[in-house]
Amino acid sequence: MDPYWHEWLNLLIRWIHVITGIAWIGASFYFNWLEGNLERNNPSKGLAGDLWAVHGGGFYHVQKYEVAPAKLPELLHWFKWEAYSTWVSGFALLIIVYYLNPVYLLGSNPAGLSNTAGIALSIGGLIAGWLIYHGLSGTRLVENPIWFTAVFALLAISAAYGYTQVFDGRAAYLQLGAMIGTIMVANVFYVIIPAQKIMVTAMQRGELPDPAPGKNALRRSLHNNYLTLPVLFIMISHHFPSTFGHAYNWAILAALALISAAVRHYFNLKNQGRKIVWILPLALLAIFSLALISKSQPHSAGQTNAPLSGQQQAGNINAPPVVSFDQIRSIIQARCVSCHSATPSDTVFTVAPLGYVLDTDQQIIDTKDKIYLRTIATQTMPLANMTGMTDQERALLGAWIQNSQ
Ligand code: HEC
């Protein structure tokens, strides 16, 4: 596709995805908050509880029925299109960003997959993720939240590990996010909305609805609630090459997901009036420790043939050798400007990615921190090392940047 139109299409769909995502997650946060904050002491007959709130210059009084009101109201609001349109726009983005440019998906392609195999694996992963989760949620394990969480976390971490072995780090993260997002939407589509339909149909027949489907729906909605924070991190993870570009990127993702689910747990407990204050500082400490631990580890991404990463080599040189700018310029010209130029020669990237251009000396000097981050600290550039940058070149770049600090 023409890169110009590709970018505008990407813009439009991404915008829609963020808007619908906010609408969905916002409603989900609101209803979970409502559930936790209902005043349940001495509710009126047939009610589970009620709640008063003030917002936007008005007072609201919300009531939750134990099962259902005696008579169905004429207008009943449902919350489903937010979820569906988030998934549809998300999947469209997956096509636009990754499937149309499989080099983004496969990176240096360590498993040697064909483009079609890579895309099939990605779509198959979304389906398999739901089937496995749904199967697990149909067993008695679901009654035991601790064991269920443990088994689910283990499966999700295995998936993250597997994806990082076949996909580019960035794509592997997104694939896991898309997989979890698919589980969440499928929970709405296959469980939560049908349960509500069963209840409404029963009432239309004048029967008292069976509370069991509602309870199951509430549980799935709680699962979704715990999955939101990890998914939201994944959706912004593109900005953080220190995570997806790390040699243990899957472990960093697992740690961040567990920490954020714990934070969600804190808020859920707090909504129920059980404040466990140490969870938040502990989560902060955990994130800080994670940043510290992963800093001391070698980084590599898309580079399976690098015995020593550039960072180690550069770091091991006690007094960095003096590198002339001529050397740096020729490295950048050989390895970067095929894409990062006002007139790229690359056949796929005919427009400089992210508008990032390295044509002039000044552009190189002004952005040396970015260059350090992408070529030395995380080795996520050159993309999939398509231009064949050597470890020695990385070490030279690293030494030059160290010297020029
Ligand atoms: C084959 C094309 C290609 C080559 C070669 C390439 N890049 Fe990139 N670069 C990209 C793409 C695509 C992106 C945007 C996606 C991303 O951030 O991962 C990008 C993003 C970047 C960014 C982030 C820019 C920003 O504003 O955040 C930096 C920095 C970067 N590249 C540096 C380099 C350096 C330095 C080299 C050479 C050592 C290089 N790239 C070689 C394709 C390439």
Boltz pocket constraint, residues with backbone or C-beta under 6 A from the ligand:
constraints:
  - pocket:
      binder: B
      contacts: [[A, 170], [A, 238], [A, 331], [A, 332], [A, 335], [A, 336], [A, 337], [A, 338], [A, 339], [A, 340], [A, 346], [A, 349], [A, 353], [A, 354], [A, 356], [A, 367], [A, 370], [A, 371], [A, 374], [A, 375], [A, 380], [A, 381], [A, 382], [A, 383], [A, 386], [A, 387], [A, 389]]
      max_distance: 6.0
